[in-house]
Amino acid sequence: MDETNLALTPMNGETGFYRQVADLLATARQNAKRQLDNTIVTTYYEIGRMIVEREQQGQKRAQYGAKLIEGLSEYLTEHCGKGFSVVNLKSIRKFYMAYAPPIGQLPTAQFSLSWTHYQVLMRIEDESSRWLKSPRLAFCCAAARTTISSS
């Protein structure tokens, strides 16, 4: 064993301790990613709600949605950076419309998937198919992720 590797070799059975610290860091990173995913999805849901309410202004149908989204896209891109194209904002609006509670019910949305997963699910036209139970939903999303990454 050469001397440069000697300094990196755990002494006195410290390998278990090192592994515990590494596992703790890995868990913290996973939790942070999940929290970030949840924050992004919840924020996009709220942005979608704001867009729909502004477009409709109390009406059943929007009157000037395209101009609102184009203007918002320009503003957000200038002030917040990339990621707020017209296409993305329309997707955010669609997300809210797909997962908004029926009229008269309070919103109880708790999101457990990433934004990418919800984008894939929104492609499913049949609304009832979108509302699968968790195990099948996770399977559907895993399959979709494989499809997306191979495209």
N, C-alpha and C positions, 0 to 999 in steps of 0.2 A: 504494500500500500504506500503510495507516495504521500509526502507531507501536505500537499495542497488539499487532498481529500480527507486527511486526518481531522482537520478543523470542522468538516461537515458531518463527520460520523457521530451519531448519538452516543453519548457516554452513559454508563450506568443505567441502561434500560430506559432511556429517555424517548425512545421511538414511540411508545404508547402516548406519552404526553404530547409529543409533536403532532401525532395523528389527531388527538383530541382538539388541539388548537386549529389544525387545518379543517377538521370537520365542522367546528364552530363557525369558522369563516365561510365555508361553503354554504352552510345553512343560512347564515346572515345574508349572503349574496342572493340566494334563492328567494328569501323573504323580501328583500329589497326589490328584486325584479317583479315579484307578484304584486307588491304594493304600487310600484310604478305602473304596471299594466292596468291595475284597478283605477289608479288616478287618471290615467290617459282615457280609459273607456268612460269613466264617469264624467270627465270634463267634456268629451266629445258628445255624450248623451245630452248634457246641459246646453252645449253649443247648438246641437240639433234642435232642441226644444226652443231655444231663443230664435233661431232662424224661422222655424215653422210659425211661431207666434207672431213674429214681425211680418212675415210674408202674408199671413192670413188676416191679421188685424181684426179679429173677431168674425171674419167671414169663414164659410166652409171651404172655400178654395182661395188659393193665393192669386193676387192680381199682378204682381210685379217681381216675382221670385228671381228671375234670371238676373236682373239688374242689381238686386240686393246682393246676391251671391257673388257676382263679378266684382262689385265694389268692395265687399268684405274680403274677398280673396286678395285684391290689390293692397288693401289696408293691412291685413294680417301679414302678408308676405313682406311688406315694407317694415313693419314694426316688430314682427315676431320671427321672421326668417322663413325658410322653406317649409313645405308640408301643407300649405293651405291653398292649393290650386282650386279652381272651380270644380274640377272632378272630385277632389277630396272633400270639399265642403258639401257637395251634393250627396256624397256617400255618408257624411256625418248626419245630414238631414234625413236621409233614408234610414239610417240606424235608429234615430229617435222615433221615426214613424213606425218602424218595424217592432220596436220594443216598448213604445209608450203604452201606459195603461188605458183601458177603455174609458170613455168619458164618464165622469162621476166616481171613478175610483182613484184613490190616492196612489201616487207613484211609490212603489216598493222595490224598485229595480236595485238588485245587488248583482254586480257583474263579477263573474269568476273566470272569465276567459280573456285572452289578449285581444287587442283591436283587430289583429289579423284574423283571428278565429271568427269574430263577429262579421267581418267583411265576407268571409267565405260563406257563413251561414245565411247572410242576406241574399246571396245568389240563389238560394232555394226558394222557388216561387210559392210552393205550397206552404202556407203559414203554419199549418199544424205539424208539418215535418220539421219545422225549425224548432219547435218546442219539445224536443226529445228529452228523455230523462238523462241525468248526468252521465252514466257510463256510456250510453250510446252517443251522447253529445261529444264526449271526450274522444271516442273512437272516430266519429265523423270528422272532428277537427284534426286528429292525427293523420287520417287518410287525406284530408284536404291539404294539410301542410306538406305531405309527401308529394302530392300532385303539383302544388305551387312551386316547390323547390326543384322539381324536375322539369318545369316548363322553361 
